Amino acid sequence: MKKLFYFFVITLSLTVYACKEKEEDHWREMTDVYNSIVALSFPDRDFIMTHYHHPADTLYTEAIRKAIEHCAAEGGGRVVIPDGEFLTGPIRLRSHVNLHLADSARLLFVTDPNLFDVVRTRIEGIDCYNLSPLIYAYEETHIAITGNGVMDGQASEDNWFGRAKRMRQTLPDGTRIDEKSRLYQMKVDQTPFEERVFRGEEGIRPQFINLYKCRDVLLEGFTLLRSPFWLIHPLLSENVTVRGVKMISHGNNNDGCDPESCKNVLIEDCYFDTGDDCIAIKSGRDEDGRFWNIPCENVIVRHCVMKDGHAGVAIGSEVTGGCYNV
């Protein structure tokens, strides 16, 4: 009996030691991931958005575009949105550009779908061409959005959410479908990616910020309000930091931050007050997820406040490509 007791004690001790070693390995892995995420810096050059604005323009879309293009052509720097309130259409970020919002800056985004270009993206893990996100980047490197200003998508039942309900169609069998239902059917039917196009009045509600195939990204300090769809969606991107961002939005599908098929992501010191998941880790849906077969890996979440949301941190849905080290 005494031998059996000693055997039990030794076995338990070895198990505890092995668990402790494994836990320490995980902390070492997290530290390695944290240290590998690139800290960004930009040339000390400011391009003030209002300097590019024509007085006859009612929107600031063209002024922001010109400032970003000029900044990128000069080798990078800050495009500054100064104090004040400015109405704009969708914004396209370029490499080596830091879009910086002054403390009292407020960017309001238009809600007319006809003012949105069509770009390559994913909606709920399904590849398609859709209305441009309010801020979009594709295959860019070394990009940032910083500053303490506010960006307001102005989504409400009077525009994006009400329009989505009005656009539903009734089939002969009585089934009600909308644009997302059509996209889901295209996935099932294996419709070629290039033919999954949603534009204008038939477009699906756009994301607020979508960074597609980007590398070395910093999102820091600003506040997001009233998003038409997901708020922050890094997609197939690497070395992404989301720090000190306030996400306050309670519309349909208003996830806070959804990294999808990304590698090395840090989400810290953020505030979530959202109508859906605060954070959801994703990697594509069904056939589309298997086509890319790219997991979401090395995601660190720390020191965040989740005031409201369906889940604090969710794994999925849309996680066909896998998920590692979260």
C-alpha positions as CSV (number, residue, x, y, z in Angstrom):
1,M,0.0,0.0,0.0
2,K,2.9,2.3,0.9
3,K,4.5,1.6,-2.5
4,L,1.3,2.4,-4.3
5,F,1.0,5.7,-2.4
6,Y,4.6,6.7,-3.3
7,F,3.9,5.7,-6.9
8,F,0.8,7.9,-7.0
9,V,2.7,10.9,-5.4
10,I,5.6,10.6,-7.9
11,T,3.2,10.3,-10.9
12,L,1.2,13.3,-9.7
13,S,4.4,15.3,-9.2
14,L,5.7,14.5,-12.7
15,T,2.3,15.4,-14.2
16,V,2.3,18.8,-12.5
17,Y,5.8,19.4,-13.5
18,A,5.0,18.5,-17.1
19,C,2.0,20.8,-17.1
20,K,4.1,23.6,-15.7
21,E,6.7,23.1,-18.3
22,K,4.0,23.2,-21.0
23,E,2.5,26.4,-19.6
24,E,6.0,28.0,-19.5
25,D,6.4,26.9,-23.2
26,H,3.2,28.7,-24.1
27,W,4.3,31.9,-22.3
28,R,7.7,31.7,-24.1
29,E,5.8,31.3,-27.4
30,M,3.7,34.3,-26.7
31,T,6.7,36.4,-25.8
32,D,8.4,35.3,-29.0
33,V,5.3,36.3,-31.0
34,Y,5.1,39.7,-29.2
35,N,8.7,40.5,-29.9
36,S,8.3,39.5,-33.6
37,I,5.5,42.1,-34.2
38,V,7.0,45.0,-36.0
39,A,6.9,48.5,-34.3
40,L,6.2,51.0,-37.0
41,S,7.7,54.4,-37.5
42,F,7.0,56.9,-40.3
43,P,9.0,59.8,-41.9
44,D,8.5,63.1,-40.1
45,R,6.4,64.6,-42.9
46,D,2.8,65.8,-42.6
47,F,0.3,66.1,-45.4
48,I,-2.7,68.1,-44.2
49,M,-5.8,66.8,-45.8
50,T,-7.6,70.2,-46.0
51,H,-4.7,71.6,-48.1
52,Y,-5.9,69.3,-50.9
53,H,-9.6,70.2,-50.7
54,H,-11.3,72.1,-53.5
55,P,-13.9,74.6,-52.1
56,A,-16.5,73.4,-54.6
57,D,-16.4,69.8,-53.3
58,T,-19.1,68.9,-50.8
59,L,-17.2,65.7,-49.9
60,Y,-13.6,65.4,-48.7
61,T,-13.1,62.1,-50.5
62,E,-10.9,63.5,-53.2
63,A,-8.8,65.6,-50.8
64,I,-8.0,62.6,-48.7
65,R,-7.2,60.5,-51.8
66,K,-4.8,63.2,-53.1
67,A,-3.1,63.6,-49.7
68,I,-2.6,59.8,-49.4
69,E,-1.3,59.5,-52.9
70,H,1.1,62.5,-52.5
71,C,2.3,61.1,-49.1
72,A,3.0,57.6,-50.7
73,A,4.8,59.1,-53.7
74,E,7.1,61.1,-51.4
75,G,8.1,58.0,-49.5
76,G,5.6,58.1,-46.6
77,G,4.6,60.1,-43.6
78,R,1.4,61.2,-41.9
79,V,-1.8,62.3,-43.7
80,V,-3.4,64.4,-41.1
81,I,-7.2,64.8,-40.7
82,P,-7.3,68.1,-38.7
83,D,-9.8,69.2,-36.0
84,G,-13.3,69.5,-37.5
85,E,-16.0,67.5,-39.0
86,F,-15.6,66.1,-42.6
87,L,-17.9,64.0,-44.8
88,T,-16.2,61.5,-47.0
89,G,-16.7,58.4,-49.2
90,P,-14.5,55.3,-48.8
91,I,-10.8,55.7,-48.2
92,R,-8.0,53.6,-49.8
93,L,-4.8,53.4,-47.8
94,R,-1.3,53.1,-49.4
95,S,2.0,51.7,-48.2
96,H,4.1,53.8,-45.8
97,V,1.1,56.1,-45.0
98,N,-0.1,56.9,-41.5
99,L,-3.7,58.2,-41.6
100,H,-3.7,60.4,-38.5
101,L,-6.8,61.9,-36.8
102,A,-6.3,65.0,-34.7
103,D,-7.9,64.9,-31.2
104,S,-11.1,66.7,-32.3
105,A,-11.2,65.3,-35.8
106,R,-14.5,63.6,-36.9
107,L,-14.7,61.7,-40.1
108,L,-18.3,61.0,-41.2
109,F,-18.8,58.4,-44.0
110,V,-21.5,58.6,-46.7
111,T,-24.2,55.9,-46.8
112,D,-25.1,56.0,-50.5
113,P,-24.0,52.6,-51.9
114,N,-23.6,54.2,-55.4
115,L,-20.7,56.2,-54.1
116,F,-18.7,53.0,-53.3
117,D,-16.3,51.3,-55.6
118,V,-16.3,47.5,-55.9
119,V,-13.2,45.8,-54.4
120,R,-12.0,42.3,-53.6
121,T,-12.8,41.2,-50.0
122,R,-14.5,38.5,-47.9
123,I,-17.9,38.5,-46.4
124,E,-18.4,36.1,-43.5
125,G,-15.5,33.9,-44.8
126,I,-16.7,33.9,-48.4
127,D,-14.6,35.5,-51.2
128,C,-16.3,38.1,-53.4
129,Y,-16.2,41.5,-54.9
130,N,-18.3,43.9,-52.9
131,L,-18.8,47.6,-51.9
132,S,-15.5,49.0,-50.7
133,P,-15.1,49.0,-46.9
134,L,-15.1,52.5,-45.5
135,I,-11.3,52.2,-45.1
136,Y,-9.6,49.6,-47.3
137,A,-6.1,48.5,-48.2
138,Y,-5.0,45.7,-50.5
139,E,-1.5,44.2,-50.6
140,E,0.0,47.3,-48.8
141,T,2.9,47.3,-46.3
142,H,3.7,49.6,-43.4
143,I,0.4,51.3,-42.9
144,A,-1.3,52.9,-39.9
145,I,-4.4,54.7,-38.7
146,T,-3.6,56.6,-35.5
147,G,-4.8,59.5,-33.4
148,N,-7.6,60.2,-30.9
149,G,-10.2,61.4,-33.4
150,V,-13.6,59.7,-34.3
151,M,-14.7,57.9,-37.4
152,D,-18.4,57.5,-37.8
153,G,-20.0,55.1,-40.3
154,Q,-23.4,56.7,-39.7
155,A,-25.1,53.3,-40.2
156,S,-28.7,53.1,-39.1
157,E,-32.2,51.8,-40.0
158,D,-32.5,54.9,-42.2
159,N,-29.7,53.7,-44.5
160,W,-27.6,50.5,-44.4
161,F,-29.7,48.4,-42.1
162,G,-33.1,49.5,-43.4
163,R,-31.9,49.1,-47.0
164,A,-30.7,45.5,-46.3
165,K,-34.2,44.6,-45.2
166,R,-35.8,46.3,-48.2
167,M,-33.6,44.4,-50.6
168,R,-34.8,41.0,-49.6
169,Q,-36.5,39.1,-52.3
170,T,-39.3,36.5,-52.1
171,L,-38.8,33.4,-54.2
172,P,-41.8,31.5,-55.8
173,D,-41.7,29.0,-52.9
174,G,-42.0,31.8,-50.4
175,T,-38.4,31.8,-49.3
176,R,-37.0,35.3,-48.5
177,I,-33.4,35.9,-49.6
178,D,-31.1,38.8,-49.5
179,E,-27.6,39.6,-50.9
180,K,-25.8,37.5,-48.3
181,S,-28.0,34.5,-49.0
182,R,-27.1,34.9,-52.7
183,L,-23.4,34.9,-51.8
184,Y,-23.8,31.8,-49.7
185,Q,-25.5,30.0,-52.6
186,M,-22.6,31.1,-54.9
187,K,-20.2,29.4,-52.5
188,V,-22.3,26.2,-52.5
189,D,-22.5,26.3,-56.3
190,Q,-18.8,27.0,-56.5
191,T,-19.4,30.0,-58.6
192,P,-16.0,31.4,-59.8
193,F,-14.7,34.1,-57.5
194,E,-14.7,36.7,-60.2
195,E,-18.4,36.3,-60.8
196,R,-19.4,36.9,-57.2
197,V,-19.9,40.7,-57.7
198,F,-22.1,42.9,-55.6
199,R,-22.3,46.6,-56.4
200,G,-24.5,49.6,-56.0
201,E,-28.0,49.0,-54.6
202,E,-27.3,45.2,-54.7
203,G,-24.1,45.5,-52.6
204,I,-23.7,43.8,-49.2
205,R,-23.2,46.1,-46.2
206,P,-19.5,47.0,-46.2
207,Q,-17.0,46.5,-43.4
208,F,-15.6,49.6,-41.6
209,I,-11.8,48.8,-41.9
210,N,-10.6,45.9,-44.1
211,L,-6.9,45.3,-44.5
212,Y,-6.5,42.5,-47.2
213,K,-3.1,40.8,-47.7
214,C,-1.3,43.6,-45.8
215,R,1.8,43.5,-43.8
216,D,3.1,45.6,-40.8
217,V,-0.1,47.4,-39.7
218,L,-0.8,49.7,-36.7
219,L,-4.3,50.8,-35.7
220,E,-4.1,52.9,-32.6
221,G,-6.1,55.4,-30.5
222,F,-9.2,56.3,-32.5
223,T,-12.9,55.6,-31.9
224,L,-15.2,53.8,-34.3
225,L,-18.9,54.4,-34.3
226,R,-22.0,53.1,-36.2
227,S,-20.4,50.6,-38.6
228,P,-22.5,49.0,-41.4
229,F,-20.9,45.6,-40.8
230,W,-17.7,44.3,-39.0
231,L,-15.6,47.1,-37.5
232,I,-12.0,45.9,-38.0
233,H,-11.2,43.0,-40.3
234,P,-7.6,42.2,-41.0
235,L,-7.6,39.5,-43.7
236,L,-4.7,37.3,-44.8
237,S,-2.4,39.9,-43.2
238,E,0.7,39.7,-41.0
239,N,2.1,41.7,-38.1
240,V,-1.0,43.6,-37.1
241,T,-1.3,45.7,-34.0
242,V,-4.7,47.0,-32.8
243,R,-4.0,49.2,-29.7
244,G,-6.2,51.5,-27.6
245,V,-9.0,51.6,-30.2
246,K,-12.6,52.2,-28.9
247,M,-15.2,50.3,-30.8
248,I,-18.7,51.4,-30.0
249,S,-21.4,50.1,-32.5
250,H,-24.5,48.1,-32.0
251,G,-25.9,47.4,-35.5
252,N,-26.3,44.0,-37.1
253,N,-23.1,41.9,-37.5
254,N,-21.2,44.6,-35.6
255,D,-18.2,42.4,-34.6
256,G,-15.4,44.5,-33.1
257,C,-12.2,43.0,-34.4
258,D,-12.1,39.8,-36.5
259,P,-8.6,38.8,-37.7
260,E,-9.1,36.2,-40.4
261,S,-6.3,33.9,-41.8
262,C,-3.7,36.3,-40.2
263,K,-0.4,35.7,-38.6
264,N,1.1,37.6,-35.6
265,V,-1.7,39.8,-34.3
266,L,-1.7,41.9,-31.1
267,I,-5.0,43.3,-29.8
268,E,-4.4,45.3,-26.6
269,D,-5.9,48.0,-24.4
270,C,-9.0,48.2,-26.6
271,Y,-12.6,49.0,-25.6
272,F,-15.4,46.9,-27.0
273,D,-19.1,47.9,-26.9
274,T,-20.5,46.0,-29.8
275,G,-23.6,44.4,-31.2
276,D,-21.9,41.1,-32.0
277,D,-18.7,39.4,-30.9
278,C,-16.1,41.7,-29.5
279,I,-13.3,39.6,-31.1
280,A,-13.7,36.6,-33.4
281,I,-10.8,34.6,-34.8
282,K,-11.6,33.3,-38.3
283,S,-10.0,31.5,-41.3
284,G,-12.6,31.2,-44.1
285,R,-15.8,29.3,-44.6
286,D,-16.2,25.8,-46.0
287,E,-15.1,25.6,-49.7
288,D,-13.5,29.0,-49.6
289,G,-11.6,28.2,-46.4
290,R,-10.3,25.0,-47.8
291,F,-9.2,26.7,-51.0
292,W,-6.9,29.1,-49.2
293,N,-6.1,26.7,-46.3
294,I,-4.5,29.5,-44.3
295,P,-5.0,29.4,-40.5
296,C,-5.2,32.3,-38.1
297,E,-2.2,32.0,-35.9
298,N,-0.3,33.7,-33.1
299,V,-3.0,36.1,-31.8
300,I,-2.4,37.9,-28.5
301,V,-5.4,39.6,-26.7
302,R,-4.6,41.4,-23.5
303,H,-5.8,44.3,-21.3
304,C,-9.0,44.8,-23.2
305,V,-12.4,45.9,-21.8
306,M,-15.5,44.1,-23.2
307,K,-18.4,46.1,-22.1
308,D,-20.9,44.5,-24.4
309,G,-20.9,41.8,-27.1
310,H,-22.1,38.3,-27.9
311,A,-18.6,36.9,-27.0
312,G,-15.5,38.4,-25.5
313,V,-13.2,36.3,-27.7
314,A,-14.7,33.7,-30.0
315,I,-13.0,31.1,-32.2
316,G,-15.1,31.2,-35.4
317,S,-17.5,31.0,-36.9
318,E,-15.8,30.6,-40.3
319,V,-12.7,28.9,-39.1
320,T,-12.3,26.2,-41.8
321,G,-8.6,27.1,-42.3
322,G,-7.7,26.4,-38.7
323,C,-6.5,28.4,-35.7
324,Y,-3.3,28.1,-33.8
325,N,-1.7,29.8,-30.8
326,V,-4.5,32.2,-29.6
